[in-house]
Each structure stands twice: as C-alpha cells, then as structure tokens.
Amino acid sequence: MSVLLRIEDLYVQFGTDEGTVHAVNGLNLELKAGGTVAIVGESGSGKSTAMTALMRLLPRTARVSGHIWFDGQDLLSLSSRQVRRLRGHHISMVFQNPMAYLNPTKTIGQQLMEPLLYHHLATPRQAQQQALDFLERVGIASARARFSSYPFEFSGGMLQRVMIAMGLIAGPKLLIADEPTTALDVTVQAEILALLKELQAEHGMGMVLVTHDMAVAAQMADEVYVMYGGMVVEHLPSHELMKGEAHPYLRGLLRSIPRIDGRREKLPFIAGNPVNTVGTLPHGCLFASRCPHRRNQCSERPPLVKLGDRHEVMCWLPYVDMEEDDDGQFGIQSVGAAGTHL
Amino acid sequence: MLKYLVRRVLYIIVAFFIVSLVTFFLMKAAPGSFLQLNQYVGNIAAAATSMGLDNVVAQELAKEYHLNDPWYVQYWYYVWHFITFHMGYSFEFPNTDTVTLIRQTFPLSLGLAFTSIAVAVVLSIAAGTLAAIRENTWMDGTTMFVAMVGTAVPSYVVAVFLMLVFGVWFHLLPVLGYQGPRYFVLPVLSLAIPMIGSMSRYMRNSLMESLHSEYIVTVFAKGGGLWQAAFGHALRNSLLPFVTVVGPHLAALMMGTVFIEQLFGLPGLAHIFTDAASTRDYPLIMDSTLLYSVVIMVMNLIVDLVYSVLDPRIRKFGYTG
C-alpha cells in the first residue's frame, strides 16, 4: 500500500506574552492509503494543533516547520491558493463540536453544498441532488425536508452526521476526524463511529482520528500514536494496545479507564499535571516528573526505541528491565497521590 | 408572528397614551404661558393692556381652550378631541389646524431622518466590513481613526464645519433653506457622520467576532476563502448585533434633526416643535410630541422585525418578551 500522508519532524510554536508555546515538538507520522491512524493524548498534548497545522488552518502567529507530505506534495510549502484547492476537496476535516462548527443562520443544505460549489465540482442543481443523497447516506430521515432546516433544529448526533456528510461530499482521499464523538452521547458515539468506518470503506479514504478515548482508538485505528507534550511517546499497532504497551504514560492512560466488571476500587490516575509547554521545555524526558519509573537517565531526552514492527517507544526503560521496578524499588513509589495502586 | 405584531401594536397604543399624559402634565407644570412668552403676541398683549383691553385676549384664549379648568379636565378635552379627530389650532398659527401644519412640515423631517439613517447604515456597514477583513492593516487603522473622530464630534459641529467647507470656501452646496435634493446633502451628512463613527466601529468589531467563530474555520476547511467566509457567512451574523445598536440611534437622530433643521433653516417639523415648546403653544406641543413618539416606536418595531428576518431562530421559535 502506498503512503498517503507522511508527517516528518513537525514543529509548531506560538509566540505569546508568557513565552513561546511549544505545541508540537517533532511529530512523525505515516498513514497508508485507505488506512486509519489514531492520535491519542490528553488535552494540550498537541494532537489537534498538529492536525490544524496539516489543514493549514493555524493562525498566522504560529511558527510551523517540518514536512507534511500528502499525495507527493509538501502541504507546508504550498501557497495558500493551492492549499485552498485541497481543503474540503482532497482533505476534509470533521470537528469536535458540530453545533459550534456550523453556521447557525444558514440552512443545513446550503452549508452541505458548499464544498462542491467552492471547488466548482457541480452546478447548484447537481450539488443539491448530491447533498440530498449524502444526507440520506449518513442516515438522516426525510432528507428533503431536513435540507432546509437550520442547525438549531438538529440534535448533536444528527449535526455530526451532517458534518461527516459535508466532509465526504467532495470525495476526499484523507479525512481528519478531530474528536468527532467527544461532544456526543455515548449511544450516539457508537453510531457515528460505525458510520465513519462504513463510509471510509466505501470511499477508500485514509483517516486520521484524533481522540483521547483509548477504546475508540483501539476500535477504529490500525495504528495508534500516543502524544505527550507535543511528541509521540509511543507508536504501536492497535492490537498491541492492551498487551504490548511500553511507555509508562500509555500504561497510566490504559489503567485509568474505568471498568464495569471486576472489583470496585479507586480508579488509578496519573498524578501530576501535563508538562507545561510554555517557555523552555524540560531538557530530559517530558513525562519524567510524573513517571513512577523515573531514574537518572531520564534527565536526558530518551531515544526512540524500536520494539517491533511498527512499534516504537520514546523511553529509557527498554534499556533496563522495567518489571523489577514495579514496586518502587528505586525509591519512587508507583502509587498515585491518593494512594491508588498503579 | 401575527400574534407578536398585534401585541407590539397594542404596546405602542398603550405607550402612546402614557406619553400623551406625561407630556400634558409636564407642559402644564412648566411655568409661563403663551401670552407671556411669545414676543409677538406679548406685544399685542402689552398694547392691549395700554388700551385697557388687557384681559380680553387672554380671556378669549382661555375660553377657547378651557385653560381655566383643572388639568385633568383639560386632558380629557384633549383626549376626546384627539379621538374625534379635532386636533385644534395652534396658538401661534391660529388659522391652520395642527394636522395641516404637521402635514406641511413633517415629511421633510421624516425624509431627513430616514435618508440620514439609510446613508449611515450603508456607509458604516461598508466601512466596518472593510476594516474587519483588512484587520490590523493601514486601511483598518485609517477607517477606525476617522470613525473615532466622527463619534467624538456632535452633529451640529459637523454641520458648521461642512457649511464652512462646502458652502463658504468652495461654494459647492447650498447651506440654507430647502429647494430640492441638493439642499439635503449637507444636513444628511451632518446627521450621518457621527452615527457612521460609532456604528462602523460596532460593525467592525461584530464582524471580526463572527470571523473568529468556529463555523468560519469550517468554511475555510471546506475550501472557502476570506471572501466566502466574510460575505457568505460572517456578515449576516454580524448584522444581528449591529441592528440592535441602530435602534437607540433612531431616537437620538430625532433629536439631532432639531439642531440640524435650525442650522440649515429647513422648514421641518423639528423647527416648529422647538418653537412650540418654548412659547407654550399647547396644541402644537402635544401633537408633535406624540407624532415623534409614534415614529420612534414604529422604527423600533421595524428594527425588531429586521432582527427576525436575519435570525432564523427568532423566526421559527417566536419571540420572548
């Protein structure tokens, strides 16, 4: 399979009054045509910023460096006119909160047709027909009547369906889904994810799914990129997620997912705060201050260690045996602040 | 929608009566009378006094207008005559009834007000939009500086300045009287320029806020450009808050016409209105005050209706309050 998207050494910085914000610090990512990758991380980990940089939608104050190869061209070196021809046509984006990302005073139909009209892919009449077809395809009943409704007359789930239809109507090769289900009810989440998967298979497009939900990532993606402090700390195939994870941060994330079955105990969490990306970044490992396995090496930036096929981790631990560390042998207790067992 | 309209019209009628009552009371409470305060009639009265006829004129007036009755009785006479369309005659112009007087002068005042507001709205939308889509450029800066100066200077100062430049220095436009549209240019500009000042700043900020909304990101993500984002999406939404500030301007505009008509010698109602107030010309005060209040209320109703045209949420869900 050919590579559809390759992000190389992406850096994004913002100059603010408090200092430079290091939002993305050397992101590398690869997506095969028709494949799905998930980017996972806490808020502030730079995942959405990286995708916004890909869409070239960052404010002008952002300093972006690196390469984003899409279809043989570097998105970061294109003129804004060339980028406009790609956006909404070859690369589409679905946003987190559809209520905010749709114009409240224009009808669903008007907004749905716009990608076709902006790119001169259809006459207004054809665009209307395609929009109606797409509304039906994404599961909106009585599409013709809904066509002239306004966003405030829709539920959140319905609006996200509209957003997805809007993303797909021009037939993109790449879809960026930025937390597409975060703002939705749990039952609706599953429907939307299923719909995304179906449509992806139908259209054979590649998808980058940004989420903070491990279950969603595991279910949807072939490969998962775990971001922390603007860096990928671990990249692994999603089937490795529950057994082969190596980075202490990813372990912490996986353990802090509440379970319905099993004994009820206090939910483990990762003590401490996410790394502050304002000003100078820590010299060493960005996670060190919260890491239960911290040791002396960690004051230097860890290398990217290859653990297997499509599995790398940015950590010193593979160089020492991690298992013997679990009881806090190095004087750092593997216990969260509230005394929970990690 | 119809229910809303009916309710609003009922409000206007109620407000109308309250305004008439308050005006009547204040008018009566004000010291002085027509005979003392009107110089021309005052001279006659003085002459009459010297001829030993001192109270004849006053008595005639008092009898004709029931001026010796208690004020609430007088008010009742007023209301009754208003309902039966007998508006009475002005003290100042005893040969024309107030309706004719208003009919002769009001169209000019209304035309002046409407032209000014129309010019102000169109120009401030244009200037505000230009400044917003060229945010933080020299164009933005220049437009907003001019707008700030416009806001700070009141209309009668603008009027004098315009008269000086266009009338006295360059002899381009007439500065006095009314004999055709050319005579309207300077008065309209005088009223519009201060409004353009504040309204265009408001328009700029409102449009910029809309342009920074999330749904504008969607427009760009769909492949739209600044043009599509501004004119296809943001402009309409930024007109909503803009329309709300136009409403209060209307009332201020009505007062503005008073100065401007005086300055430019326009034979409008505002002129007559102020004269009537200072000479205690009761019938004329009542009728012109009520007319102004109705015009302002109707204009505010129109503003609210424009609101519903712009916002589908108001259109579909009806109104609250």
Chai-1 contact restraints between the chains, C-beta under 6 A:
chainA,res_idxA,chainB,res_idxB,connection_type,confidence,min_distance_angstrom,max_distance_angstrom,comment,restraint_id
A,L57,B,F220,contact,1.0,0.0,6.0,A-B,restraint_1
A,R84,B,G223,contact,1.0,0.0,6.0,A-B,restraint_2
A,R87,B,A221,contact,1.0,0.0,6.0,A-B,restraint_3
A,R87,B,G223,contact,1.0,0.0,6.0,A-B,restraint_4
A,G88,B,K222,contact,1.0,0.0,6.0,A-B,restraint_5
A,G88,B,G223,contact,1.0,0.0,6.0,A-B,restraint_6
A,H89,B,G223,contact,1.0,0.0,6.0,A-B,restraint_7
A,M93,B,A221,contact,1.0,0.0,6.0,A-B,restraint_8
A,A100,B,E214,contact,1.0,0.0,6.0,A-B,restraint_9
A,Y101,B,E214,contact,1.0,0.0,6.0,A-B,restraint_10
A,Y101,B,Y215,contact,1.0,0.0,6.0,A-B,restraint_11
A,Y101,B,T218,contact,1.0,0.0,6.0,A-B,restraint_12
A,L102,B,Y215,contact,1.0,0.0,6.0,A-B,restraint_13
A,N103,B,Y215,contact,1.0,0.0,6.0,A-B,restraint_14
A,N103,B,H233,contact,1.0,0.0,6.0,A-B,restraint_15
A,T105,B,R236,contact,1.0,0.0,6.0,A-B,restraint_16
A,T105,B,N237,contact,1.0,0.0,6.0,A-B,restraint_17
A,T105,B,P312,contact,1.0,0.0,6.0,A-B,restraint_18
A,E114,B,K222,contact,1.0,0.0,6.0,A-B,restraint_19
A,P115,B,K222,contact,1.0,0.0,6.0,A-B,restraint_20
A,Y118,B,K222,contact,1.0,0.0,6.0,A-B,restraint_21
A,Y118,B,G223,contact,1.0,0.0,6.0,A-B,restraint_22
A,Y118,B,G224,contact,1.0,0.0,6.0,A-B,restraint_23
A,H119,B,G223,contact,1.0,0.0,6.0,A-B,restraint_24
A,Y150,B,P312,contact,1.0,0.0,6.0,A-B,restraint_25
A,F152,B,R313,contact,1.0,0.0,6.0,A-B,restraint_26
